Amino acid sequence: MRLDEFSGVNAGYVLELFERYQQNPQSVDPQTRRIFESWTPAADEAAGRASAPPTAVEVHKIVGVVNLAECIRRYGHLAARLDPLGSEPVGDPSLAPAAHGITDADLKALPSSLVGGPVAESSASAYEAIEKLRRIYCSTTGFDYAHIFVPEEREWLRHAAESGWFLPPMDPNSVEAVLDRLTQVEVFERFLHRTFPGKTRFSIEGLDMLVPILDEIICGAAEHGARHALLGMAHRGRLNVLAHVLDKPYAEILAEFKDPVAARSLRTDLGWMGDVKYHAGARTTAPRGQMYITMPPNPSHLEAVDPVAVGMARAAGTSANQRGAAQFDGGITVPILIHGDAAFSGQGIVAETLNLSRLTGYSTGGTIHVIANNQLGFTATPQDSYSTSYASGLARGFKIPIVHVNADDPVACLEAARLAWEYRARFGLDFLIDLVGYRRYGHNEGDEPSFTQPMMYKVIGSHPTVRERWGQTLVDNGSIPAELPEALVRKHFDELEAVYAALKPEQAYVPPVTSVPPPGSASRVATGVPLDRLREINDALLARPAGFVFHRKLERGMERRRAAFANADERSIDWATAEDLALATILVDGIPVRMTGEDVERGTFSHRHAVFHDAGTGTQLIPLQEFPQARASFEIHNSPLSENATVGFEFGYNVQEPKRLVIWEAQYGDFINGAQVMLDQFVTSARAKWGLTPSLVFLLPHGYEGQGPEHSSARPERFLDAAADINLRLVNCTTAAQYFHVLRRQAALLEQDPLPLFVLTPKSLLRHPLVASTPRDLEEGRFLSVIDDDDARDRAGGIDRVALCSGKVYVDLITSDHRGTARNVAICRVEQLYPFPKIALNEVLGRYPSVRDVVWLQEEPENMGAWQFMRPLLEDLIGDRCPLRYVGRARSASPSEGSAAWHQVTQRKLIQQAFDIDGTISEPSMVLSKEV
Ligand SMILES: Cc1ncc(C[n+]2csc(CCOP(=O)(O)OP(=O)(O)O)c2C)c(N)n1
């Protein structure tokens, strides 16, 4: 057999050893030397003959050893004993010597250097080294890193695993501290179980090591300079983590179990409803060591908090108070996400969040993931839940190192935690610990698990807790006195009992702080900017850096922009210019701006060009980062093709740094329904549930333009459905100036009256002359929640119909032929749909004393759009002054027609009906005109 018959890495490794031997025989260990001494492949090759038989056997065995070692490193985790309940690992044939044509005797005869790595150095033979490898890779830890493609990372992980560098200290203080911590964790659950039998708490028991793991990660990250940890976690073990990692006082948690109605009702007048205790968030009030720890509140929707926590970490690590790009330092914050095993594999938002991890605008410098793997998802087994081999399978595709670890082995668990933060500190990348434990009770404490898992729960019933096991181990090896474990149990029970005995639930209960904006603050904000300043900023934004070559098709637009301020009363400000100037002036005011969304840098409709690319070199130019008047950073990022995680991320970023203007743009408005969980569970309800005050801006391009059911409607009904207690603003602007003012108003209100802002933005109107505004509109105007019909005001006495509409349909109305003839109709725009502009609308209606009916005109079908929301409010407002009519598409399952021609017909009818005082329709139609 010739050496070249061996292929790949094995032959390469043997050759490398042999070359080393040829250059310097002393450079290999004596046993390897002896083999090479009897082997002369170079001579064989030169003579074109096969090696002598004994040599071939030796090579075969050498390669066998190398292969065996490699397989243990790659697949050893398949044989690791990860399940505390004792199920057999699947194993793999390649982990046995026989699979590689070798025996134990061969291994004993061969040198340890063939195995390589730290274990080889301390071993007398390949056999000994392989045994050591087995102890590392096939015991209670499964190192799963073969999918890492970067050699430096893989090598580091291999060395870290094999060197035992990250094993925790085993001195008496440390081992006792772990026992004390585990006792605290267990006793807390036992106390709650006893005191509040059957009450849901989603006990941590079976995964108790989660708390010491978090301790270790947080302390380790602090040693590396991190100052803020952000913990995103679901229900399981949350109360325990709140109590012991975030130091939430026992009294507060116990008071929540008591659920004192009096304390809760204190804030219901402010629109505050609260949430169940295992959704609550917390923040340490003083640094723990050098670290602040924050756990954002989260809804029941599993994993939905993942991008939120990651976005918070990004915000906390970003400095934005300087001109130019925002500066992110991943070293100062560390996000930690605690996942469920069924949820990690089942919820798509996990994949979306992992996909953010290495993207420029989203990376956090490494998120540490822990799967709290209790081998069940409610009643579902792993076989029901995932198609991957492990719950963590998804992480492999994102090249995240994975350590599976048996939750009953504290040493292995702590080693995994130490490895996690060291890896993060070194490479700034994500790391995953798959903590394999069990669930001592049912899904919740009132649930009977043995209906569906009878065998498993038989085992669990007699399975000692990790505290008991660790205590026994320490007693057995003489590290602690035999009575200590029970003494610790008593100590922690005593503490809880004392707190409970003194508990006054009404006082201990702490509702979240809910800020209530001063009434009417939004309408008082002055948002105009002096013309001179606007002109200067406009010029600065258009400055051409030496040598930068703009795309030739952009030149005309830039010329137009340059001339935009030549005449203050000319409609020269289009939508994109208004946005650019609004953002620039916000930056001049010292408010940082972050803008993200699919293709936002250019803009879906090629209108924004916030990032220019040199036509010759591709070099980027971002004027909003360059113009000298700016006093805060501007960042803009094309987002990945995700709605749910990207909205969640921006929500997190926003609530963490509420003084920055955060804008997310949907590619088309209706795509925001991909983020419906984020809207319902976070954006619109966060204040009512948790006292959070988001102020995120959503730009939702849409338009009934005959392009089918998609992208016609931005689905305002979805936001209006959720609108209550002044929890959001929803606007549908019809002019560039309105857009300018509403953005500036949002920035101005960030501190005193923060609310999420939804802007239904246009598509075809982006460049429409009737939507363009004058420079003076930017100087003198302010955002108007209702715009009256200027043209009709002169003939107010002759107006017998007021048609109220919102958005693009206004342009269709005033450009229609009927506009010239129907002199009896005033067309008023409702620019703000929520909060309902009652006062402004009342004023407008009051100007038309002869009005005989008020029309609500919308392009959407009757069951969509703003109508269902507006109707009772308008009826209330109009009273018995006159009837209210609806003009719009008839109820429909789909937002619009699937044909441009049909759209034209419907749209024409719609406009005609708005002007037709009788409202009669003679033929079957999609359009509905009716008195209500
Ligand atoms: C998005 C979503 N779907 C369904 C549920 C209902 N649910 C609550 S917990 C749970 C099981 C979760 O299993 P796992 O992720 O393994 O966490 P565990 O409860 O076992 O800790 C389910 C299905 C939910 N909360 N969220």
The ligand as an ORCA input file, in Angstrom:
! r2SCAN-3c Opt
* xyz 1 1
  C     -45.925     31.303     19.718
  C     -46.496     30.408     20.782
  N     -47.162     29.303     20.439
  C     -47.654     28.487     21.380
  C     -47.490     28.777     22.704
  C     -48.089     27.854     23.787
  N     -46.989     27.252     24.573
  C     -46.576     27.765     25.733
  S     -45.266     26.968     26.351
  C     -45.276     25.847     25.111
  C     -44.252     24.777     25.072
  C     -42.900     25.346     24.954
  O     -41.953     24.347     24.958
  P     -40.438     24.725     25.115
  O     -40.055     25.765     24.144
  O     -39.658     23.466     25.046
  O     -40.357     25.369     26.553
  P     -40.738     24.706     27.944
  O     -42.125     25.140     28.291
  O     -40.643     23.235     27.795
  O     -39.743     25.233     28.870
  C     -46.285     26.125     24.217
  C     -46.567     25.321     23.008
  C     -46.826     29.964     23.026
  N     -46.662     30.382     24.270
  N     -46.298     30.734     22.056
*
